[in-house]
Amino acid sequence: MFRRVIEVTKTNKSMLDPRRWWALAVVLSATFMALLDSFIVNVAIPSIQSDLRASASDIQFILAGYTLAYAVLLITGSRLGDMFGRKRLFLTGMLGFVVASALCGAAPSAMYLILFRVLQGVTAAAMMPQVLAMIHMSFPENEKAKAIGLYGATIGIATVSGQLLGGYLISQNLFDLGWRSVFLVNVPIGVAALLAGIPLLQESRNPAARRLDLTGALLLTASLLALAFPLVQGREAGWPAWSFILLACFPVCLTLFIIYERKILKNGKSPLLSPSLFRDRSFRLGISLILVFYAIASALFFTLAVMLQQGFGYSAFTSGLTYLPLGIGFFLASLASPKFVGKFGPAVLLVGAIITAGGLGCTWEMVHHDGGHLVWNALWPCLFVIGIGQGTCAAPLIGTILSKVRQENIGTASGVLTTATQLSTALGVCFVGIFFYRALVISDLLDARARYAHAFTVALEFVLFLSVIYAFLLIFFMKSGQRRQPEQAVSASGQRG
């Protein structure tokens, strides 16, 4: 008879502790900061380039250093949380993130800024995988949907706030800090969250995670780096030979990792990633959904920002204002979606996908019709609809996927999901960017605004195609969940017997 290892918390009182909602605010502040730093730096690039005399290559690594370190170390960070305690890893990561942000704000040269940005990514990878795991462990079943809804709303706020807040800080030049303020803004938020987190957060860990699979961690990091680095840097560098060589190394490194993990499990040791996590068809489909969903979002953000700023000549702040209705729609739908999922089930996800596709189609029609004469705020109604659709999907999708995961795998599953969101962001920008820039180059339109508008509509057609794929994956995902229910009922009756 096999004994299932159940993850336990330091105290079971956390389920009844009214402070859990304050604790949620602490972990959501980390979510806000980590996502904000993925976007806010874009606004400060001209100032950084001028002040630090940074080259084009330096700027690329200032942007990519954070994303790469963050993406490739998330799963290792989740495993460390399983081993040493999620509260401990979260607070350690938060402290490191605050210090790294302060160092970025004080960087004397581009090289130091690159190093400190990498440090930011490493510390974010320590704290972020703990967020979903702590939410899952701290709330009873009837409250999890609401908590994850707030998590989704935070994602929407952070995504939209990047350019808005960054543009405001740069334009106001508070305390004569210039670009340094976009990093230093993390310090007071992080310190407050750190001080509040010490008494509020409850500790939890996975007793089955006895040691770190160091070789597995290195193989997985190499695999993710071989995929993420060329996706992030390849387009900017003009797709040189090394980018294709690294992409070819990805399946090789991943195969070696899988072989090694199976060997570790066969020898009775604790692997970095439990194979049982990926035997579940629902979880595999869930990862595919996450990849496509966030690729759609990142592709829209990227191509729209390029069209507005480079093609139409709008400032970064005005471009950020364009996204404001999308953020509002995302926030409102994220708060409301748990109630709808509780009443109508996962079918709400499909409704959200249809609403998103409708908003994308509306955007395509408007840009196609107006072309270079488009005014930035004319897109507000369409973007609000997109925000409603995406907000309806984001939080329930994560909650539905995690609800199908065993307790002993919840930490690792959280790390895998967070990693998937980061990789999908790079994938969306990479592949949709190919369509966008190809259409921009071959366009015979003389007016720059019209050329960029045309390139945007071409890219948006591919985004709409991704939306169709997402809808089909959702249908398979829901059918998979329906098949699991009878199986679980039979299994439960067998155990009772």
Summary of the structure (lengths in Angstrom):
residues: 497
radius of gyration: 22.3
end to end distance: 14.8
largest distance: 76.3
contacts: 1849
relative contact order: 0.13
helix: 85%
strand: 1%
